């Protein structure tokens, strides 16, 4: 595979486009991108100059732990907006946390049940007060699962 290979887009299926657009645009901070007529309700979002999210109104099953990750320049801003929207989901992968490498990690659910990991950009400065929030793990670490763990079972470090 070429070193230039990259993910062009991630497809997300939703039940209601009018409810989904404000979440991806206003909570996650992704700008709308021109969207071709696909014969169904859809909206594209720009991640950067090479990547998009393609959103379609299609009935589909939602994974519990399956997700895609967005690295954002303003982690704390997304945290505040996601918390205000009630979108932070600590059940599948644990509380918001600083990973051993210092990057921040949280998981949010869009209004349709799709899980999204949000990570801080490398070297992002995080206000120490963030770690006082009940949704944030106070010490660095990773979320761990015991082998064979079922939904809802976990061990955190």
C-alpha beads as a LAMMPS data file, in Angstrom:
LAMMPS data file: protein, C-alpha beads

157 atoms
156 bonds

1 atom types
1 bond types

-500.0 500.0 xlo xhi
-500.0 500.0 ylo yhi
-500.0 500.0 zlo zhi

Masses

1 110.0

Atoms # bond

1 1 1 0.000 0.000 0.000
2 1 1 1.221 3.467 -0.841
3 1 1 2.380 5.869 1.870
4 1 1 -0.155 8.281 0.365
5 1 1 -3.085 5.979 1.190
6 1 1 -5.571 7.529 3.573
7 1 1 -9.191 7.203 4.596
8 1 1 -11.224 9.395 2.252
9 1 1 -14.497 9.176 4.148
10 1 1 -16.432 7.369 6.832
11 1 1 -20.104 6.633 6.187
12 1 1 -22.566 7.181 9.019
13 1 1 -26.207 6.158 8.769
14 1 1 -28.815 8.129 10.718
15 1 1 -32.576 8.125 11.165
16 1 1 -33.173 11.884 10.938
17 1 1 -30.859 14.177 8.990
18 1 1 -32.293 17.359 10.530
19 1 1 -31.354 16.093 14.027
20 1 1 -27.950 14.788 12.937
21 1 1 -26.648 17.883 11.143
22 1 1 -26.564 20.158 14.233
23 1 1 -24.682 17.497 16.229
24 1 1 -21.900 17.013 13.674
25 1 1 -21.759 20.721 12.750
26 1 1 -22.273 22.403 16.155
27 1 1 -21.079 19.846 18.736
28 1 1 -18.217 18.242 16.798
29 1 1 -17.467 21.416 14.833
30 1 1 -17.392 19.900 11.327
31 1 1 -18.310 22.171 8.405
32 1 1 -20.905 21.085 5.842
33 1 1 -19.498 19.992 2.502
34 1 1 -21.208 19.999 -0.901
35 1 1 -23.337 16.870 -1.145
36 1 1 -24.408 15.265 -4.428
37 1 1 -27.961 14.038 -4.948
38 1 1 -27.825 10.372 -4.008
39 1 1 -31.556 9.709 -4.247
40 1 1 -31.809 9.713 -0.444
41 1 1 -31.456 12.307 2.278
42 1 1 -27.746 12.815 2.851
43 1 1 -25.159 15.354 3.963
44 1 1 -21.374 15.371 3.681
45 1 1 -19.132 16.976 6.318
46 1 1 -15.567 18.165 5.788
47 1 1 -12.938 16.847 8.225
48 1 1 -9.911 18.314 6.418
49 1 1 -8.816 18.887 2.831
50 1 1 -8.736 15.128 2.121
51 1 1 -11.352 13.562 4.395
52 1 1 -15.110 13.638 4.889
53 1 1 -17.983 12.051 6.740
54 1 1 -20.795 10.925 4.436
55 1 1 -24.128 10.805 6.249
56 1 1 -27.164 9.019 4.837
57 1 1 -30.671 8.462 6.150
58 1 1 -30.747 4.673 6.110
59 1 1 -32.074 2.201 8.639
60 1 1 -29.150 0.194 9.978
61 1 1 -27.933 -1.585 13.110
62 1 1 -25.634 0.433 15.400
63 1 1 -22.561 -1.128 16.967
64 1 1 -22.103 -0.784 20.734
65 1 1 -18.293 -0.348 20.786
66 1 1 -17.544 0.069 17.066
67 1 1 -16.542 3.652 16.270
68 1 1 -14.391 6.001 14.255
69 1 1 -12.054 8.587 15.776
70 1 1 -11.785 12.319 15.111
71 1 1 -8.680 14.152 16.272
72 1 1 -9.725 17.731 17.042
73 1 1 -7.724 20.898 17.714
74 1 1 -10.107 22.084 20.492
75 1 1 -10.719 19.012 22.665
76 1 1 -11.988 21.033 25.625
77 1 1 -14.459 22.916 23.430
78 1 1 -15.834 19.661 22.035
79 1 1 -15.946 18.242 25.581
80 1 1 -18.027 21.192 26.821
81 1 1 -20.426 21.058 23.865
82 1 1 -20.767 17.259 24.036
83 1 1 -21.404 17.373 27.786
84 1 1 -24.045 20.090 27.346
85 1 1 -25.682 17.929 24.653
86 1 1 -25.628 14.856 26.932
87 1 1 -23.625 13.044 24.253
88 1 1 -20.637 11.716 26.238
89 1 1 -20.990 7.932 26.612
90 1 1 -18.728 6.389 29.257
91 1 1 -20.310 2.919 29.144
92 1 1 -18.527 1.244 26.211
93 1 1 -14.959 2.558 26.718
94 1 1 -14.909 4.292 30.116
95 1 1 -14.592 7.875 31.230
96 1 1 -12.876 10.681 29.373
97 1 1 -9.157 10.219 29.979
98 1 1 -5.600 11.204 29.316
99 1 1 -3.835 8.304 27.651
100 1 1 -0.293 7.365 28.713
101 1 1 1.059 9.407 25.767
102 1 1 -0.797 12.520 27.064
103 1 1 -3.464 12.663 24.358
104 1 1 -7.034 13.049 25.600
105 1 1 -9.742 10.579 24.607
106 1 1 -13.535 10.586 24.957
107 1 1 -16.422 8.797 23.324
108 1 1 -19.657 10.473 22.266
109 1 1 -22.866 9.182 20.687
110 1 1 -24.650 11.098 18.010
111 1 1 -28.455 11.419 18.294
112 1 1 -28.828 8.156 16.334
113 1 1 -26.563 5.921 18.425
114 1 1 -23.358 6.071 16.351
115 1 1 -20.264 6.056 18.571
116 1 1 -17.448 8.535 17.857
117 1 1 -14.096 8.704 19.605
118 1 1 -12.785 12.248 19.993
119 1 1 -9.043 12.665 20.580
120 1 1 -6.990 15.751 21.295
121 1 1 -4.384 16.916 18.830
122 1 1 -0.754 16.071 19.688
123 1 1 0.667 18.492 22.248
124 1 1 -2.712 20.055 23.080
125 1 1 -2.713 21.931 26.374
126 1 1 -5.488 20.692 28.676
127 1 1 -6.716 22.743 31.623
128 1 1 -6.075 20.697 34.805
129 1 1 -9.586 21.624 36.026
130 1 1 -11.007 19.314 33.344
131 1 1 -9.853 16.368 35.474
132 1 1 -12.183 17.471 38.284
133 1 1 -15.260 16.717 36.145
134 1 1 -17.134 13.536 37.105
135 1 1 -16.963 12.312 33.488
136 1 1 -13.155 12.491 33.451
137 1 1 -10.788 9.865 34.838
138 1 1 -8.403 11.752 37.170
139 1 1 -5.283 9.748 36.257
140 1 1 -3.681 8.718 32.961
141 1 1 -4.345 5.250 31.673
142 1 1 -6.101 3.101 29.138
143 1 1 -9.457 1.389 29.203
144 1 1 -9.062 -2.347 29.481
145 1 1 -11.413 -5.244 28.860
146 1 1 -10.985 -8.670 30.348
147 1 1 -10.756 -11.373 27.653
148 1 1 -14.278 -12.502 26.731
149 1 1 -15.924 -9.525 28.483
150 1 1 -19.554 -8.908 27.599
151 1 1 -21.227 -5.553 27.002
152 1 1 -21.060 -3.547 30.215
153 1 1 -18.157 -5.519 31.747
154 1 1 -14.824 -3.785 31.953
155 1 1 -11.688 -3.114 33.931
156 1 1 -10.019 0.277 33.903
157 1 1 -6.384 1.069 34.683

Bonds

1 1 1 2
2 1 2 3
3 1 3 4
4 1 4 5
5 1 5 6
6 1 6 7
7 1 7 8
8 1 8 9
9 1 9 10
10 1 10 11
11 1 11 12
12 1 12 13
13 1 13 14
14 1 14 15
15 1 15 16
16 1 16 17
17 1 17 18
18 1 18 19
19 1 19 20
20 1 20 21
21 1 21 22
22 1 22 23
23 1 23 24
24 1 24 25
25 1 25 26
26 1 26 27
27 1 27 28
28 1 28 29
29 1 29 30
30 1 30 31
31 1 31 32
32 1 32 33
33 1 33 34
34 1 34 35
35 1 35 36
36 1 36 37
37 1 37 38
38 1 38 39
39 1 39 40
40 1 40 41
41 1 41 42
42 1 42 43
43 1 43 44
44 1 44 45
45 1 45 46
46 1 46 47
47 1 47 48
48 1 48 49
49 1 49 50
50 1 50 51
51 1 51 52
52 1 52 53
53 1 53 54
54 1 54 55
55 1 55 56
56 1 56 57
57 1 57 58
58 1 58 59
59 1 59 60
60 1 60 61
61 1 61 62
62 1 62 63
63 1 63 64
64 1 64 65
65 1 65 66
66 1 66 67
67 1 67 68
68 1 68 69
69 1 69 70
70 1 70 71
71 1 71 72
72 1 72 73
73 1 73 74
74 1 74 75
75 1 75 76
76 1 76 77
77 1 77 78
78 1 78 79
79 1 79 80
80 1 80 81
81 1 81 82
82 1 82 83
83 1 83 84
84 1 84 85
85 1 85 86
86 1 86 87
87 1 87 88
88 1 88 89
89 1 89 90
90 1 90 91
91 1 91 92
92 1 92 93
93 1 93 94
94 1 94 95
95 1 95 96
96 1 96 97
97 1 97 98
98 1 98 99
99 1 99 100
100 1 100 101
101 1 101 102
102 1 102 103
103 1 103 104
104 1 104 105
105 1 105 106
106 1 106 107
107 1 107 108
108 1 108 109
109 1 109 110
110 1 110 111
111 1 111 112
112 1 112 113
113 1 113 114
114 1 114 115
115 1 115 116
116 1 116 117
117 1 117 118
118 1 118 119
119 1 119 120
120 1 120 121
121 1 121 122
122 1 122 123
123 1 123 124
124 1 124 125
125 1 125 126
126 1 126 127
127 1 127 128
128 1 128 129
129 1 129 130
130 1 130 131
131 1 131 132
132 1 132 133
133 1 133 134
134 1 134 135
135 1 135 136
136 1 136 137
137 1 137 138
138 1 138 139
139 1 139 140
140 1 140 141
141 1 141 142
142 1 142 143
143 1 143 144
144 1 144 145
145 1 145 146
146 1 146 147
147 1 147 148
148 1 148 149
149 1 149 150
150 1 150 151
151 1 151 152
152 1 152 153
153 1 153 154
154 1 154 155
155 1 155 156
156 1 156 157
